[in-house]
Amino acid sequence: MNYRNYMKRIEEKIGEIKAADRIQEDPWFGTVIKELNEISKDCSDELQKETGAIWNKYTYTLKLHEAPPTRLLTLEIALASWLGWIMHEKNGEDGKLFSAKDCWKRMEEAYWFGVQLSKEKQRP
């Protein structure tokens, strides 16, 4: 997975709209969110090439960039690398609110919360 490429694309778009200090919703949505969508497509295609996987819907199959779960997964993959870098840059590794470890813990807790809901046969 080409994490550095995805990180660079995120960084460039944030810089393009000068959003490092504050988000202005219209440019953020039109530039950064649009690029994140493209990144999730590209990352899905890369993951499919890397794994050979497809998304099986039982009566038909989809490419990974066509299936919402895998598109969201690849969006998370791309964002995780950038977030790991920026949160470490801004708040260090550990011991602070929003440190790299604190952020990872929050993401991991959210993921396992979803898994637990599934185990309990609950829906969000």
C-alpha positions, 0 to 999 in steps of 0.5 A: 500500500502506497501510504506516502502517496495518500498522505502527500495527497491529503497534505497537498489538498489541506495546504491548497486551501490553507486549512492547516489553521482553520477549516472553512467549510466550502473549500474544505468540502469542495477540495479536501473531501473530494480528494479523499473520495478519489483517494478511497477509490485509488486505494481500493483499486490498489488493495484489489490489485494487492489482494486479488479480492472482490466484494461478494454480494452472493448474486453478483460481485463488485470491485472493491471501489464499488462496495461501500464497506471497502471504500470506507475501509480504504478511506480509513487506511489512507486517513490513518497514516496521515493522522498517525503522522500529524498527531505525532507531530503535534502531540507526541507519542504518548501521555497527552490528549490527542497524542498518537497513542490516544488517537489510535486508542479512540479509533480502535475502541470505535472499531471494536464497538462496532464489532461488538454490536455485530456480535450482539446482532444489533444494528447501529 
